[in-house]
Amino acid sequence: MQGITKRSLVKDAVLITAGIFSAALGLKGFLLSSHFIDGGVTGISMLLASIFHVPLAVLIPIINFPFIIMGYRQIGKAFAFKSTAAITGLALCLALVEFPDVTPDLLLTSVFGGFFIGAGIGLAMRGGAVLDGTEVAALLVSRRNSSVRVGDVILGMNIFIFATAAYFLGVDIALYSMLTYFTASKTVDFLIHGIEEYTAIWIVSDHHEEIRELLTDKLHKGVTVLNSEKGFGKRGAQTEATKVLYSVVTRLEVSRLRDAIAEIDPLAFIVQHGIDDARGGIVKGRPLH
């Protein structure tokens, strides 16, 4: 158990370190020379740095500090410690490490600056830390008000940030900055969920036993069999007992599974939806998990 813990700590440290250098490259190698900003707490720091000419390496830890305290109280000590180390490391990297100004092209600057920042945030999150306290703030607001979702809080925050950027820095810079944020957020999503995002599959079929055998014996997937009853379909109201199959696969496996089910029962009713994560059972592990 101790060995597993050590390996986990080393993996987290590597991911967080890689995230720090990636985010620093996105900031110093791309965005800062063009005065572009990102969204969230990082964007607020960059906006204030542009307006008041205060070093970004000073503002990032100061503005993130309240959110780390919130995370300590609501999420735990390990999260707060890792996040403090990550944000401090990013500040030191910005202050001490020299990065070349990669390109003068504004479009390339906004896209690839966002990519490297997003990659840095995503890698840090995979290591159990944050480089940007936005998600912590949004999570806490949504917990206190169940009618407000995390995404709504982040969207509202960023509308305010980019509107302010348009006023102080100019509309063009604000628009390029929105492109930066969009690229960064998509990169974070890709790194957190991956191309092999988990997908839940619900299958309703009169040939449920054959499909169950397909899932378990041929495709080696875990499956849960739920007792159910038919309700209303193409043939009107029905009250026959039936079985509903529930399984979790990766997104890349969905097409293969649907084709295999169609060979057994072309009329099978299949519902699928993405899920953030899955643990236990017979679930294919994703990279970096």
C-alpha positions, 0 to 999 in steps of 0.5 A, spaced: 500 500 500 505 504 501 508 503 494 502 505 491 501 511 495 508 513 493 507 512 486 501 516 486 504 521 489 510 521 484 505 521 478 501 527 481 508 531 482 510 529 475 503 531 472 503 538 476 510 540 474 508 539 467 502 543 468 506 549 471 511 549 465 505 548 460 501 554 463 507 558 463 509 557 456 502 559 454 502 565 458 509 568 457 510 565 450 504 567 447 499 571 451 503 576 455 506 580 449 499 581 445 496 583 452 491 577 451 487 574 457 484 568 459 478 567 463 477 565 470 481 567 476 487 567 471 484 572 466 482 576 472 490 576 474 492 578 467 487 583 466 489 587 473 496 586 471 495 589 464 491 595 467 495 596 473 502 594 471 503 589 476 507 583 475 503 577 473 507 572 478 505 577 484 497 577 482 496 570 481 498 567 488 494 573 491 488 572 487 488 565 488 489 565 495 482 566 497 479 560 493 485 555 496 482 557 503 475 555 500 478 549 497 481 547 504 475 548 508 470 544 503 474 539 499 480 537 504 488 538 506 491 534 500 487 538 495 489 545 498 496 543 499 497 541 492 494 547 489 498 551 493 504 548 491 502 548 484 500 556 484 506 557 487 510 553 482 507 557 476 508 564 480 516 562 480 516 559 473 513 566 471 518 570 475 524 566 474 524 562 467 525 565 460 520 563 455 521 566 447 515 570 444 513 564 440 509 568 434 507 575 433 501 572 429 495 574 433 490 568 431 496 563 433 497 567 439 490 566 442 489 559 439 496 556 442 496 560 448 489 557 450 492 550 448 498 551 453 494 554 458 488 549 458 493 543 457 497 546 464 490 547 468 488 540 465 494 536 467 494 540 474 487 537 475 489 530 473 494 531 479 489 533 484 491 540 484 488 547 480 492 552 477 486 557 477 481 557 483 475 558 478 472 551 479 472 552 486 468 558 487 463 555 482 462 549 485 461 552 492 456 557 489 452 551 486 452 548 492 449 553 496 444 555 491 441 548 487 438 552 482 445 555 479 449 550 476 457 550 476 457 552 468 452 558 469 457 561 475 463 560 470 459 563 464 457 569 468 464 570 471 467 570 464 462 575 461 464 580 466 471 579 465 471 579 457 466 585 458 471 589 462 477 587 458 473 590 452 472 596 456 480 597 458 484 593 453 479 594 446 474 590 443 479 586 438 483 584 444 477 582 448 475 577 442 481 574 441 481 573 449 475 569 448 478 565 443 483 563 447 479 561 453 474 557 448 481 553 446 483 553 453 476 550 456 476 545 450 483 543 452 482 542 459 475 538 457 479 533 453 485 532 458 480 531 464 475 526 460 479 524 454 478 521 447 475 515 451 470 518 455 466 513 459 459 512 456 453 509 459 449 504 455 441 502 457 439 497 452 431 494 452 430 488 448 426 482 447 433 478 446 436 481 452 439 474 454 443 474 448 445 481 448 447 480 455 452 474 453 455 478 448 457 483 453 460 479 458 462 473 454 465 476 447 466 483 449 468 482 456 464 488 459 461 489 465 453 489 465 447 490 470 441 486 469 435 490 471 428 487 472 423 492 469 416 492 465 414 494 458 410 500 458 408 504 452 411 503 445 409 502 438 404 497 439 401 501 444 400 499 452 404 493 454 405 490 461 410 484 460 416 483 464 422 484 461 430 486 463 434 492 462 441 492 461 446 497 463 453 497 461 459 502 461 464 503 455 468 508 453 466 512 447 471 509 442 467 502 443 460 505 442 460 504 435 462 497 435 457 495 441 451 498 437 453 494 431 454 487 435 447 489 438 444 490 431 446 483 429 442 480 435 436 485 435 435 490 430 429 493 434 433 494 440 432 500 444 438 503 446 440 510 450 447 512 451 449 518 455 456 521 457 458 520 464 464 524 468 468 518 471 467 510 473 470 506 478 470 499 480 467 493 476 469 491 469 471 498 466 476 499 461 481 504 465 483 511 461 490 514 460 493 517 466 488 514 471 
